[in-house]
Amino acid sequence: MKIAIGCDHGGIVLKPAIVDLLQSREIEVVDFGCYSTDSVDYPDFALKVAESVSKKEVDLGIVLCGTGIGISIAANKVKGIRAAVAHDLFTAEMCKRHNNANILAMGGRVVSIDLAVEMTKKWLDTEFEGGRHTNRINKITAIEDKYFK
């Protein structure tokens, strides 16, 4: 498995522990930055991760900013991306189980490092349930097909 990760200065606090987790599971990590606490613009990093997932260069993505919100909004502008903000174990599980989120977003100013690691584990270990949720994902895809020309 290969996972892309990207963050801004607000999410960088979470990145080292998440990268360590992924590598401990022998998951290849593609790190799109950022690499310091200097102020940067989260859409730049969201785009790199989202394009990598959309082009199937990687299997999944993780994006991190101060809240997880802005970077997820930016990632969701790329066709085929279902980036979901998680702030607890339940949302980390359900975004994969019901929404088949291919990008997990978290906030470095919202969750602790330990919680971010546990949420990443939960998201990775959860399978998409399919069934009635497949129809809903297909409806999301139809919306993209209508507006992403």
Backbone torsions as a table, in degrees:
resi	resn	phi	psi	omega
1	MET	NA	148.6	178.9
2	LYS	-132.4	130.4	-178.5
3	ILE	-127.0	132.5	174.4
4	ALA	-90.2	144.1	176.4
5	ILE	-134.1	143.0	177.1
6	GLY	-152.1	150.0	-178.3
7	CYS	-152.3	166.2	167.9
8	ASP	-107.0	-171.8	-177.8
9	HIS	-63.1	-25.9	179.0
10	GLY	-79.4	-20.5	-178.7
11	GLY	-105.6	-7.9	-174.5
12	ILE	-61.7	-25.2	179.8
13	VAL	-60.9	-28.6	-178.4
14	LEU	-87.1	-25.7	-168.5
15	LYS	-60.4	-47.3	-176.9
16	PRO	-57.6	-42.6	-178.8
17	ALA	-68.3	-36.3	178.8
18	ILE	-69.8	-42.7	176.3
19	VAL	-60.5	-43.2	177.9
20	ASP	-58.9	-44.1	178.1
21	LEU	-59.4	-49.6	-178.0
22	LEU	-60.2	-45.9	-179.9
23	GLN	-65.4	-33.7	177.9
24	SER	-65.9	-23.7	176.8
25	ARG	-94.1	10.4	-179.6
26	GLU	60.0	35.9	174.7
27	ILE	-95.5	128.8	176.8
28	GLU	-71.4	133.7	-177.6
29	VAL	-113.0	128.3	171.7
30	VAL	-106.2	110.6	-173.8
31	ASP	-98.9	110.6	-179.9
32	PHE	-92.1	9.7	178.8
33	GLY	92.9	-176.7	-2.2
34	CYS	-78.2	176.9	-172.5
35	TYR	-125.8	10.8	178.3
36	SER	-153.3	176.8	178.6
37	THR	-90.2	6.6	175.4
38	ASP	-64.8	140.4	-177.3
39	SER	-61.1	129.5	177.6
40	VAL	-138.3	172.6	-178.8
41	ASP	-100.7	116.8	-175.7
42	TYR	-58.2	-30.5	-179.8
43	PRO	-60.4	-30.3	179.7
44	ASP	-61.7	-39.4	-177.1
45	PHE	-83.1	-35.0	175.2
46	ALA	-59.9	-43.4	-178.4
47	LEU	-62.9	-43.9	-179.5
48	LYS	-61.0	-45.9	179.9
49	VAL	-66.5	-47.6	-176.4
50	ALA	-63.5	-41.7	177.9
51	GLU	-64.0	-38.5	179.3
52	SER	-63.8	-40.8	177.1
53	VAL	-69.0	-46.5	-177.7
54	SER	-60.2	-38.9	-179.8
55	LYS	-81.6	-0.7	-179.3
56	LYS	62.4	28.8	173.0
57	GLU	-74.7	-25.1	175.7
58	VAL	-132.4	165.5	-179.1
59	ASP	-83.4	-38.8	-175.7
60	LEU	-147.9	171.9	177.7
61	GLY	-139.2	157.3	174.3
62	ILE	-132.7	129.8	178.0
63	VAL	-126.0	143.8	-173.2
64	LEU	-137.1	130.9	171.0
65	CYS	-141.3	-162.4	-178.3
66	GLY	-61.7	-44.1	-179.7
67	THR	-114.8	-17.5	-172.7
68	GLY	89.1	-14.2	-174.3
69	ILE	-75.3	-57.3	-176.3
70	GLY	-58.7	-45.0	-177.5
71	ILE	-67.8	-30.7	176.9
72	SER	-73.3	-38.1	176.8
73	ILE	-60.1	-46.0	179.7
74	ALA	-62.8	-44.7	180.0
75	ALA	-61.3	-37.5	-178.4
76	ASN	-70.8	-4.1	175.5
77	LYS	-80.0	-8.5	178.6
78	VAL	-94.7	129.6	-177.9
79	LYS	-57.7	134.7	177.3
80	GLY	91.5	-3.1	-177.8
81	ILE	-94.7	135.2	172.9
82	ARG	-125.9	81.7	179.7
83	ALA	-90.1	129.5	-178.2
84	ALA	-125.3	134.8	175.7
85	VAL	-82.8	128.6	174.9
86	ALA	-116.9	142.5	178.0
87	HIS	-131.3	2.9	174.8
88	ASP	-158.6	175.2	-176.6
89	LEU	-64.8	-34.5	-179.7
90	PHE	-64.5	-47.4	-179.2
91	THR	-68.9	-32.1	176.4
92	ALA	-64.6	-39.8	178.3
93	GLU	-71.0	-48.5	-172.6
94	MET	-70.3	-29.6	178.8
95	CYS	-65.5	-26.4	175.7
96	LYS	-88.7	-46.2	-175.1
97	ARG	-62.0	-44.2	-175.0
98	HIS	-104.2	-28.7	-174.7
99	ASN	-109.8	-5.0	-177.4
100	ASN	48.1	45.8	-179.8
101	ALA	-57.6	125.1	178.9
102	ASN	-96.9	-3.5	171.5
103	ILE	-136.0	130.3	175.1
104	LEU	-99.4	130.3	178.0
105	ALA	-116.6	138.5	178.7
106	MET	-142.7	160.5	-178.3
107	GLY	-113.5	125.6	179.5
108	GLY	-68.7	-16.6	177.2
109	ARG	-101.7	5.2	-175.6
110	VAL	-117.0	-38.4	-177.5
111	VAL	-122.3	152.8	177.0
112	SER	-75.4	164.3	177.2
113	ILE	-60.7	-45.3	-179.4
114	ASP	-60.8	-43.3	179.3
115	LEU	-66.3	-39.9	178.4
116	ALA	-60.3	-40.0	178.0
117	VAL	-65.2	-45.5	179.9
118	GLU	-64.6	-38.3	177.4
119	MET	-66.2	-38.9	177.4
120	THR	-62.3	-44.0	176.6
121	LYS	-58.5	-48.0	-178.0
122	LYS	-59.7	-45.8	180.0
123	TRP	-62.7	-44.2	179.9
124	LEU	-65.6	-37.0	-174.6
125	ASP	-85.3	-6.7	-178.2
126	THR	-93.1	135.9	176.7
127	GLU	-97.4	148.2	172.5
128	PHE	-65.4	130.7	-175.5
129	GLU	-73.5	-27.7	-178.6
130	GLY	70.0	-142.4	178.6
131	GLY	57.9	-132.1	-177.7
132	ARG	-60.0	-23.8	-179.3
133	HIS	-73.3	-26.2	176.9
134	THR	-62.4	-42.2	178.1
135	ASN	-59.8	-39.6	-179.6
136	ARG	-68.8	-39.8	175.9
137	ILE	-63.3	-40.4	177.5
138	ASN	-62.4	-34.8	176.9
139	LYS	-68.2	-37.2	175.1
140	ILE	-62.2	-44.0	178.7
141	THR	-61.5	-38.8	177.6
142	ALA	-63.2	-38.1	176.1
143	ILE	-62.7	-45.0	177.2
144	GLU	-59.6	-44.5	-179.1
145	ASP	-61.5	-33.6	-179.9
146	LYS	-72.9	-41.0	-171.8
147	TYR	-105.6	-16.8	179.3
148	PHE	-97.8	82.9	-178.2
149	LYS	-94.4	NA	NA
